[in-house]
Amino acid sequence: MYKNYDELPLMLSVHDVAEVLGISKSNAYVLAKEKGFPTLKIGARVVIPRDRFIEWINKNVSK
């Protein structure tokens, strides 16, 4: 488990996002498909850039 943002990989997998947010992997896939969630598609793989993920967390924490 990650203890701070600096330990996160440069590109996170959906599984990484699930661990960080404390949600199920299936819920993380649902989240990754939501408009406004910062994903990149590389071939068939979906990745989430760490910096954009942190920005997304900061914007959505107060909602």
PDB file with SEQRES, HELIX, SHEET and CRYST1 records, atoms N, CA, C and O in Angstrom:
SEQRES   1 A   63  MET TYR LYS ASN TYR ASP GLU LEU PRO LEU MET LEU SER          
SEQRES   2 A   63  VAL HIS ASP VAL ALA GLU VAL LEU GLY ILE SER LYS SER          
SEQRES   3 A   63  ASN ALA TYR VAL LEU ALA LYS GLU LYS GLY PHE PRO THR          
SEQRES   4 A   63  LEU LYS ILE GLY ALA ARG VAL VAL ILE PRO ARG ASP ARG          
SEQRES   5 A   63  PHE ILE GLU TRP ILE ASN LYS ASN VAL SER LYS                  
HELIX    1 AA1 TYR A    5  GLU A    7  5                                   3    
HELIX    2 AA2 VAL A   14  LEU A   21  1                                   8    
HELIX    3 AA3 LYS A   25  ALA A   32  1                                   8    
HELIX    4 AA4 ARG A   50  ASN A   60  1                                  11    
SHEET    1 AA1 3 MET A  11  LEU A  12  0                                        
SHEET    2 AA1 3 ARG A  45  PRO A  49 -1                                        
SHEET    3 AA1 3 LEU A  40  ILE A  42 -1                                        
CRYST1    1.000    1.000    1.000  90.00  90.00  90.00 P 1           1          
ATOM      1  N   MET A   1       0.846  -1.180   0.000  1.00  0.00           N  
ATOM      2  CA  MET A   1       0.000   0.000   0.000  1.00  0.00           C  
ATOM      3  C   MET A   1       0.889   1.240   0.000  1.00  0.00           C  
ATOM      4  O   MET A   1       1.945   1.266   0.632  1.00  0.00           O  
ATOM      5  N   TYR A   2       0.450   2.246  -0.706  1.00  0.00           N  
ATOM      6  CA  TYR A   2       1.196   3.489  -0.810  1.00  0.00           C  
ATOM      7  C   TYR A   2       0.937   4.357   0.420  1.00  0.00           C  
ATOM      8  O   TYR A   2      -0.183   4.425   0.924  1.00  0.00           O  
ATOM      9  N   LYS A   3       1.996   5.019   0.891  1.00  0.00           N  
ATOM     10  CA  LYS A   3       1.869   5.858   2.079  1.00  0.00           C  
ATOM     11  C   LYS A   3       1.752   7.342   1.740  1.00  0.00           C  
ATOM     12  O   LYS A   3       1.228   8.119   2.538  1.00  0.00           O  
ATOM     13  N   ASN A   4       2.239   7.741   0.555  1.00  0.00           N  
ATOM     14  CA  ASN A   4       2.101   9.133   0.124  1.00  0.00           C  
ATOM     15  C   ASN A   4       2.164   9.195  -1.398  1.00  0.00           C  
ATOM     16  O   ASN A   4       2.498   8.213  -2.061  1.00  0.00           O  
ATOM     17  N   TYR A   5       1.839  10.357  -1.935  1.00  0.00           N  
ATOM     18  CA  TYR A   5       1.787  10.515  -3.389  1.00  0.00           C  
ATOM     19  C   TYR A   5       3.138  10.269  -4.062  1.00  0.00           C  
ATOM     20  O   TYR A   5       3.185   9.822  -5.209  1.00  0.00           O  
ATOM     21  N   ASP A   6       4.222  10.553  -3.367  1.00  0.00           N  
ATOM     22  CA  ASP A   6       5.551  10.373  -3.955  1.00  0.00           C  
ATOM     23  C   ASP A   6       5.855   8.915  -4.260  1.00  0.00           C  
ATOM     24  O   ASP A   6       6.686   8.629  -5.121  1.00  0.00           O  
ATOM     25  N   GLU A   7       5.204   7.993  -3.577  1.00  0.00           N  
ATOM     26  CA  GLU A   7       5.438   6.566  -3.791  1.00  0.00           C  
ATOM     27  C   GLU A   7       4.654   6.018  -4.987  1.00  0.00           C  
ATOM     28  O   GLU A   7       4.907   4.899  -5.435  1.00  0.00           O  
ATOM     29  N   LEU A   8       3.717   6.791  -5.495  1.00  0.00           N  
ATOM     30  CA  LEU A   8       2.911   6.319  -6.621  1.00  0.00           C  
ATOM     31  C   LEU A   8       3.753   6.247  -7.886  1.00  0.00           C  
ATOM     32  O   LEU A   8       4.637   7.079  -8.090  1.00  0.00           O  
ATOM     33  N   PRO A   9       3.487   5.259  -8.737  1.00  0.00           N  
ATOM     34  CA  PRO A   9       4.200   5.207 -10.016  1.00  0.00           C  
ATOM     35  C   PRO A   9       3.782   6.367 -10.917  1.00  0.00           C  
ATOM     36  O   PRO A   9       2.726   6.967 -10.716  1.00  0.00           O  
ATOM     37  N   LEU A  10       4.605   6.674 -11.895  1.00  0.00           N  
ATOM     38  CA  LEU A  10       4.323   7.761 -12.833  1.00  0.00           C  
ATOM     39  C   LEU A  10       2.985   7.538 -13.542  1.00  0.00           C  
ATOM     40  O   LEU A  10       2.211   8.478 -13.729  1.00  0.00           O  
ATOM     41  N   MET A  11       2.721   6.308 -13.930  1.00  0.00           N  
ATOM     42  CA  MET A  11       1.448   5.917 -14.546  1.00  0.00           C  
ATOM     43  C   MET A  11       0.814   4.851 -13.670  1.00  0.00           C  
ATOM     44  O   MET A  11       1.422   3.816 -13.400  1.00  0.00           O  
ATOM     45  N   LEU A  12      -0.401   5.105 -13.229  1.00  0.00           N  
ATOM     46  CA  LEU A  12      -1.100   4.162 -12.368  1.00  0.00           C  
ATOM     47  C   LEU A  12      -2.010   3.266 -13.200  1.00  0.00           C  
ATOM     48  O   LEU A  12      -2.545   3.676 -14.230  1.00  0.00           O  
ATOM     49  N   SER A  13      -2.168   2.046 -12.731  1.00  0.00           N  
ATOM     50  CA  SER A  13      -3.145   1.156 -13.333  1.00  0.00           C  
ATOM     51  C   SER A  13      -4.475   1.372 -12.618  1.00  0.00           C  
ATOM     52  O   SER A  13      -4.532   2.047 -11.590  1.00  0.00           O  
ATOM     53  N   VAL A  14      -5.530   0.803 -13.158  1.00  0.00           N  
ATOM     54  CA  VAL A  14      -6.824   0.887 -12.495  1.00  0.00           C  
ATOM     55  C   VAL A  14      -6.750   0.191 -11.137  1.00  0.00           C  
ATOM     56  O   VAL A  14      -7.390   0.625 -10.180  1.00  0.00           O  
ATOM     57  N   HIS A  15      -5.978  -0.876 -11.054  1.00  0.00           N  
ATOM     58  CA  HIS A  15      -5.777  -1.577  -9.776  1.00  0.00           C  
ATOM     59  C   HIS A  15      -5.109  -0.656  -8.752  1.00  0.00           C  
ATOM     60  O   HIS A  15      -5.492  -0.650  -7.582  1.00  0.00           O  
ATOM     61  N   ASP A  16      -4.121   0.116  -9.183  1.00  0.00           N  
ATOM     62  CA  ASP A  16      -3.456   1.086  -8.293  1.00  0.00           C  
ATOM     63  C   ASP A  16      -4.461   2.113  -7.773  1.00  0.00           C  
ATOM     64  O   ASP A  16      -4.471   2.437  -6.585  1.00  0.00           O  
ATOM     65  N   VAL A  17      -5.308   2.622  -8.673  1.00  0.00           N  
ATOM     66  CA  VAL A  17      -6.318   3.608  -8.293  1.00  0.00           C  
ATOM     67  C   VAL A  17      -7.253   3.020  -7.237  1.00  0.00           C  
ATOM     68  O   VAL A  17      -7.600   3.693  -6.266  1.00  0.00           O  
ATOM     69  N   ALA A  18      -7.656   1.772  -7.428  1.00  0.00           N  
ATOM     70  CA  ALA A  18      -8.528   1.108  -6.460  1.00  0.00           C  
ATOM     71  C   ALA A  18      -7.866   1.047  -5.094  1.00  0.00           C  
ATOM     72  O   ALA A  18      -8.508   1.317  -4.079  1.00  0.00           O  
ATOM     73  N   GLU A  19      -6.586   0.695  -5.061  1.00  0.00           N  
ATOM     74  CA  GLU A  19      -5.852   0.625  -3.782  1.00  0.00           C  
ATOM     75  C   GLU A  19      -5.762   1.993  -3.112  1.00  0.00           C  
ATOM     76  O   GLU A  19      -6.013   2.119  -1.914  1.00  0.00           O  
ATOM     77  N   VAL A  20      -5.405   3.009  -3.882  1.00  0.00           N  
ATOM     78  CA  VAL A  20      -5.235   4.358  -3.331  1.00  0.00           C  
ATOM     79  C   VAL A  20      -6.549   4.890  -2.762  1.00  0.00           C  
ATOM     80  O   VAL A  20      -6.569   5.488  -1.686  1.00  0.00           O  
ATOM     81  N   LEU A  21      -7.638   4.671  -3.483  1.00  0.00           N  
ATOM     82  CA  LEU A  21      -8.934   5.203  -3.061  1.00  0.00           C  
ATOM     83  C   LEU A  21      -9.675   4.286  -2.098  1.00  0.00           C  
ATOM     84  O   LEU A  21     -10.680   4.685  -1.510  1.00  0.00           O  
ATOM     85  N   GLY A  22      -9.188   3.064  -1.935  1.00  0.00           N  
ATOM     86  CA  GLY A  22      -9.851   2.122  -1.026  1.00  0.00           C  
ATOM     87  C   GLY A  22     -11.188   1.640  -1.563  1.00  0.00           C  
ATOM     88  O   GLY A  22     -12.141   1.450  -0.807  1.00  0.00           O  
ATOM     89  N   ILE A  23     -11.250   1.442  -2.886  1.00  0.00           N  
ATOM     90  CA  ILE A  23     -12.474   0.953  -3.516  1.00  0.00           C  
ATOM     91  C   ILE A  23     -12.165  -0.353  -4.239  1.00  0.00           C  
ATOM     92  O   ILE A  23     -11.004  -0.730  -4.393  1.00  0.00           O  
ATOM     93  N   SER A  24     -13.212  -1.035  -4.678  1.00  0.00           N  
ATOM     94  CA  SER A  24     -13.013  -2.285  -5.402  1.00  0.00           C  
ATOM     95  C   SER A  24     -12.459  -2.000  -6.794  1.00  0.00           C  
ATOM     96  O   SER A  24     -12.579  -0.892  -7.316  1.00  0.00           O  
ATOM     97  N   LYS A  25     -11.857  -3.017  -7.373  1.00  0.00           N  
ATOM     98  CA  LYS A  25     -11.307  -2.885  -8.714  1.00  0.00           C  
ATOM     99  C   LYS A  25     -12.427  -2.605  -9.718  1.00  0.00           C  
ATOM    100  O   LYS A  25     -12.243  -1.814 -10.643  1.00  0.00           O  
ATOM    101  N   SER A  26     -13.575  -3.240  -9.546  1.00  0.00           N  
ATOM    102  CA  SER A  26     -14.688  -3.004 -10.474  1.00  0.00           C  
ATOM    103  C   SER A  26     -15.195  -1.562 -10.366  1.00  0.00           C  
ATOM    104  O   SER A  26     -15.537  -0.953 -11.380  1.00  0.00           O  
ATOM    105  N   ASN A  27     -15.247  -1.011  -9.149  1.00  0.00           N  
ATOM    106  CA  ASN A  27     -15.648   0.393  -8.987  1.00  0.00           C  
ATOM    107  C   ASN A  27     -14.609   1.337  -9.588  1.00  0.00           C  
ATOM    108  O   ASN A  27     -14.956   2.400 -10.101  1.00  0.00           O  
ATOM    109  N   ALA A  28     -13.335   0.947  -9.524  1.00  0.00           N  
ATOM    110  CA  ALA A  28     -12.281   1.764 -10.121  1.00  0.00           C  
ATOM    111  C   ALA A  28     -12.431   1.793 -11.645  1.00  0.00           C  
ATOM    112  O   ALA A  28     -12.176   2.823 -12.269  1.00  0.00           O  
ATOM    113  N   TYR A  29     -12.841   0.676 -12.248  1.00  0.00           N  
ATOM    114  CA  TYR A  29     -13.084   0.656 -13.692  1.00  0.00           C  
ATOM    115  C   TYR A  29     -14.264   1.550 -14.054  1.00  0.00           C  
ATOM    116  O   TYR A  29     -14.225   2.245 -15.069  1.00  0.00           O  
ATOM    117  N   VAL A  30     -15.307   1.538 -13.237  1.00  0.00           N  
ATOM    118  CA  VAL A  30     -16.451   2.421 -13.467  1.00  0.00           C  
ATOM    119  C   VAL A  30     -15.990   3.874 -13.390  1.00  0.00           C  
ATOM    120  O   VAL A  30     -16.349   4.691 -14.239  1.00  0.00           O  
ATOM    121  N   LEU A  31     -15.197   4.191 -12.375  1.00  0.00           N  
ATOM    122  CA  LEU A  31     -14.673   5.549 -12.209  1.00  0.00           C  
ATOM    123  C   LEU A  31     -13.825   5.959 -13.409  1.00  0.00           C  
ATOM    124  O   LEU A  31     -13.922   7.091 -13.883  1.00  0.00           O  
ATOM    125  N   ALA A  32     -12.999   5.045 -13.897  1.00  0.00           N  
ATOM    126  CA  ALA A  32     -12.110   5.346 -15.027  1.00  0.00           C  
ATOM    127  C   ALA A  32     -12.893   5.681 -16.294  1.00  0.00           C  
ATOM    128  O   ALA A  32     -12.363   6.342 -17.187  1.00  0.00           O  
ATOM    129  N   LYS A  33     -14.130   5.240 -16.384  1.00  0.00           N  
ATOM    130  CA  LYS A  33     -14.959   5.521 -17.563  1.00  0.00           C  
ATOM    131  C   LYS A  33     -15.756   6.819 -17.430  1.00  0.00           C  
ATOM    132  O   LYS A  33     -16.378   7.268 -18.393  1.00  0.00           O  
ATOM    133  N   GLU A  34     -15.738   7.423 -16.239  1.00  0.00           N  
ATOM    134  CA  GLU A  34     -16.495   8.659 -16.027  1.00  0.00           C  
ATOM    135  C   GLU A  34     -15.841   9.841 -16.740  1.00  0.00           C  
ATOM    136  O   GLU A  34     -14.618   9.953 -16.825  1.00  0.00           O  
ATOM    137  N   LYS A  35     -16.700  10.706 -17.241  1.00  0.00           N  
ATOM    138  CA  LYS A  35     -16.209  11.921 -17.891  1.00  0.00           C  
ATOM    139  C   LYS A  35     -15.445  12.762 -16.862  1.00  0.00           C  
ATOM    140  O   LYS A  35     -15.905  12.956 -15.737  1.00  0.00           O  
ATOM    141  N   GLY A  36     -14.297  13.245 -17.261  1.00  0.00           N  
ATOM    142  CA  GLY A  36     -13.505  14.084 -16.377  1.00  0.00           C  
ATOM    143  C   GLY A  36     -12.452  13.334 -15.578  1.00  0.00           C  
ATOM    144  O   GLY A  36     -11.586  13.954 -14.961  1.00  0.00           O  
ATOM    145  N   PHE A  37     -12.515  11.995 -15.583  1.00  0.00           N  
ATOM    146  CA  PHE A  37     -11.475  11.235 -14.877  1.00  0.00           C  
ATOM    147  C   PHE A  37     -10.274  11.117 -15.810  1.00  0.00           C  
ATOM    148  O   PHE A  37     -10.443  10.789 -16.985  1.00  0.00           O  
ATOM    149  N   PRO A  38      -9.065  11.376 -15.313  1.00  0.00           N  
ATOM    150  CA  PRO A  38      -7.876  11.504 -16.173  1.00  0.00           C  
ATOM    151  C   PRO A  38      -7.258  10.175 -16.614  1.00  0.00           C  
ATOM    152  O   PRO A  38      -6.315   9.693 -15.988  1.00  0.00           O  
ATOM    153  N   THR A  39      -7.776   9.595 -17.669  1.00  0.00           N  
ATOM    154  CA  THR A  39      -7.214   8.349 -18.179  1.00  0.00           C  
ATOM    155  C   THR A  39      -6.535   8.561 -19.524  1.00  0.00           C  
ATOM    156  O   THR A  39      -6.866   9.482 -20.271  1.00  0.00           O  
ATOM    157  N   LEU A  40      -5.591   7.699 -19.808  1.00  0.00           N  
ATOM    158  CA  LEU A  40      -4.958   7.620 -21.126  1.00  0.00           C  
ATOM    159  C   LEU A  40      -5.109   6.181 -21.596  1.00  0.00           C  
ATOM    160  O   LEU A  40      -4.950   5.245 -20.812  1.00  0.00           O  
ATOM    161  N   LYS A  41      -5.409   6.010 -22.848  1.00  0.00           N  
ATOM    162  CA  LYS A  41      -5.499   4.664 -23.393  1.00  0.00           C  
ATOM    163  C   LYS A  41      -4.258   4.416 -24.231  1.00  0.00           C  
ATOM    164  O   LYS A  41      -3.974   5.154 -25.174  1.00  0.00           O  
ATOM    165  N   ILE A  42      -3.526   3.379 -23.883  1.00  0.00           N  
ATOM    166  CA  ILE A  42      -2.320   2.993 -24.610  1.00  0.00           C  
ATOM    167  C   ILE A  42      -2.582   1.582 -25.126  1.00  0.00           C  
ATOM    168  O   ILE A  42      -2.482   0.603 -24.386  1.00  0.00           O  
ATOM    169  N   GLY A  43      -2.914   1.501 -26.393  1.00  0.00           N  
ATOM    170  CA  GLY A  43      -3.355   0.222 -26.940  1.00  0.00           C  
ATOM    171  C   GLY A  43      -4.654  -0.167 -26.251  1.00  0.00           C  
ATOM    172  O   GLY A  43      -5.613   0.605 -26.246  1.00  0.00           O  
ATOM    173  N   ALA A  44      -4.686  -1.347 -25.676  1.00  0.00           N  
ATOM    174  CA  ALA A  44      -5.874  -1.803 -24.951  1.00  0.00           C  
ATOM    175  C   ALA A  44      -5.796  -1.448 -23.469  1.00  0.00           C  
ATOM    176  O   ALA A  44      -6.759  -1.643 -22.726  1.00  0.00           O  
ATOM    177  N   ARG A  45      -4.663  -0.933 -23.048  1.00  0.00           N  
ATOM    178  CA  ARG A  45      -4.433  -0.658 -21.625  1.00  0.00           C  
ATOM    179  C   ARG A  45      -4.876   0.757 -21.251  1.00  0.00           C  
ATOM    180  O   ARG A  45      -4.663   1.710 -21.999  1.00  0.00           O  
ATOM    181  N   VAL A  46      -5.490   0.866 -20.087  1.00  0.00           N  
ATOM    182  CA  VAL A  46      -5.898   2.168 -19.550  1.00  0.00           C  
ATOM    183  C   VAL A  46      -4.948   2.509 -18.409  1.00  0.00           C  
ATOM    184  O   VAL A  46      -4.773   1.715 -17.484  1.00  0.00           O  
ATOM    185  N   VAL A  47      -4.336   3.686 -18.471  1.00  0.00           N  
ATOM    186  CA  VAL A  47      -3.449   4.151 -17.404  1.00  0.00           C  
ATOM    187  C   VAL A  47      -3.886   5.534 -16.960  1.00  0.00           C  
ATOM    188  O   VAL A  47      -4.567   6.259 -17.685  1.00  0.00           O  
ATOM    189  N   ILE A  48      -3.480   5.877 -15.755  1.00  0.00           N  
ATOM    190  CA  ILE A  48      -3.841   7.165 -15.179  1.00  0.00           C  
ATOM    191  C   ILE A  48      -2.551   7.877 -14.782  1.00  0.00           C  
ATOM    192  O   ILE A  48      -1.833   7.392 -13.907  1.00  0.00           O  
ATOM    193  N   PRO A  49      -2.242   9.011 -15.402  1.00  0.00           N  
ATOM    194  CA  PRO A  49      -1.034   9.756 -15.025  1.00  0.00           C  
ATOM    195  C   PRO A  49      -1.124  10.225 -13.571  1.00  0.00           C  
ATOM    196  O   PRO A  49      -2.129  10.800 -13.155  1.00  0.00           O  
ATOM    197  N   ARG A  50      -0.072   9.974 -12.816  1.00  0.00           N  
ATOM    198  CA  ARG A  50      -0.045  10.307 -11.388  1.00  0.00           C  
ATOM    199  C   ARG A  50      -0.410  11.763 -11.122  1.00  0.00           C  
ATOM    200  O   ARG A  50      -1.262  12.038 -10.277  1.00  0.00           O  
ATOM    201  N   ASP A  51       0.214  12.693 -11.824  1.00  0.00           N  
ATOM    202  CA  ASP A  51      -0.023  14.111 -11.560  1.00  0.00           C  
ATOM    203  C   ASP A  51      -1.473  14.507 -11.810  1.00  0.00           C  
ATOM    204  O   ASP A  51      -2.062  15.259 -11.034  1.00  0.00           O  
ATOM    205  N   ARG A  52      -2.041  13.995 -12.896  1.00  0.00           N  
ATOM    206  CA  ARG A  52      -3.444  14.322 -13.202  1.00  0.00           C  
ATOM    207  C   ARG A  52      -4.390  13.647 -12.216  1.00  0.00           C  
ATOM    208  O   ARG A  52      -5.441  14.200 -11.890  1.00  0.00           O  
ATOM    209  N   PHE A  53      -4.029  12.457 -11.737  1.00  0.00           N  
ATOM    210  CA  PHE A  53      -4.828  11.762 -10.724  1.00  0.00           C  
ATOM    211  C   PHE A  53      -4.840  12.556  -9.420  1.00  0.00           C  
ATOM    212  O   PHE A  53      -5.890  12.706  -8.795  1.00  0.00           O  
ATOM    213  N   ILE A  54      -3.692  13.059  -9.012  1.00  0.00           N  
ATOM    214  CA  ILE A  54      -3.596  13.861  -7.790  1.00  0.00           C  
ATOM    215  C   ILE A  54      -4.417  15.144  -7.945  1.00  0.00           C  
ATOM    216  O   ILE A  54      -5.110  15.551  -7.013  1.00  0.00           O  
ATOM    217  N   GLU A  55      -4.342  15.774  -9.105  1.00  0.00           N  
ATOM    218  CA  GLU A  55      -5.163  16.972  -9.366  1.00  0.00           C  
ATOM    219  C   GLU A  55      -6.645  16.632  -9.259  1.00  0.00           C  
ATOM    220  O   GLU A  55      -7.417  17.387  -8.670  1.00  0.00           O  
ATOM    221  N   TRP A  56      -7.042  15.491  -9.830  1.00  0.00           N  
ATOM    222  CA  TRP A  56      -8.438  15.056  -9.782  1.00  0.00           C  
ATOM    223  C   TRP A  56      -8.886  14.854  -8.335  1.00  0.00           C  
ATOM    224  O   TRP A  56      -9.986  15.261  -7.961  1.00  0.00           O  
ATOM    225  N   ILE A  57      -8.035  14.226  -7.523  1.00  0.00           N  
ATOM    226  CA  ILE A  57      -8.357  14.015  -6.109  1.00  0.00           C  
ATOM    227  C   ILE A  57      -8.560  15.368  -5.425  1.00  0.00           C  
ATOM    228  O   ILE A  57      -9.549  15.565  -4.718  1.00  0.00           O  
ATOM    229  N   ASN A  58      -7.636  16.290  -5.632  1.00  0.00           N  
ATOM    230  CA  ASN A  58      -7.719  17.602  -4.983  1.00  0.00           C  
ATOM    231  C   ASN A  58      -8.962  18.373  -5.399  1.00  0.00           C  
ATOM    232  O   ASN A  58      -9.554  19.074  -4.578  1.00  0.00           O  
ATOM    233  N   LYS A  59      -9.367  18.258  -6.649  1.00  0.00           N  
ATOM    234  CA  LYS A  59     -10.570  18.956  -7.120  1.00  0.00           C  
ATOM    235  C   LYS A  59     -11.840  18.317  -6.588  1.00  0.00           C  
ATOM    236  O   LYS A  59     -12.837  19.007  -6.375  1.00  0.00           O  
ATOM    237  N   ASN A  60     -11.819  17.015  -6.372  1.00  0.00           N  
ATOM    238  CA  ASN A  60     -13.049  16.289  -6.014  1.00  0.00           C  
ATOM    239  C   ASN A  60     -13.183  16.001  -4.525  1.00  0.00           C  
ATOM    240  O   ASN A  60     -14.220  15.499  -4.091  1.00  0.00           O  
ATOM    241  N   VAL A  61     -12.171  16.302  -3.744  1.00  0.00           N  
ATOM    242  CA  VAL A  61     -12.222  16.035  -2.311  1.00  0.00           C  
ATOM    243  C   VAL A  61     -13.275  16.898  -1.614  1.00  0.00           C  
ATOM    244  O   VAL A  61     -13.917  16.447  -0.666  1.00  0.00           O  
ATOM    245  N   SER A  62     -13.450  18.113  -2.072  1.00  0.00           N  
ATOM    246  CA  SER A  62     -14.373  19.025  -1.401  1.00  0.00           C  
ATOM    247  C   SER A  62     -15.823  18.857  -1.863  1.00  0.00           C  
ATOM    248  O   SER A  62     -16.725  19.483  -1.306  1.00  0.00           O  
ATOM    249  N   LYS A  63     -16.052  18.021  -2.870  1.00  0.00           N  
ATOM    250  CA  LYS A  63     -17.416  17.850  -3.384  1.00  0.00           C  
ATOM    251  C   LYS A  63     -18.227  16.929  -2.515  1.00  0.00           C  
ATOM    252  O   LYS A  63     -19.396  16.677  -2.805  1.00  0.00           O  
TER     253      LYS A  63                                                      
END                                                                             
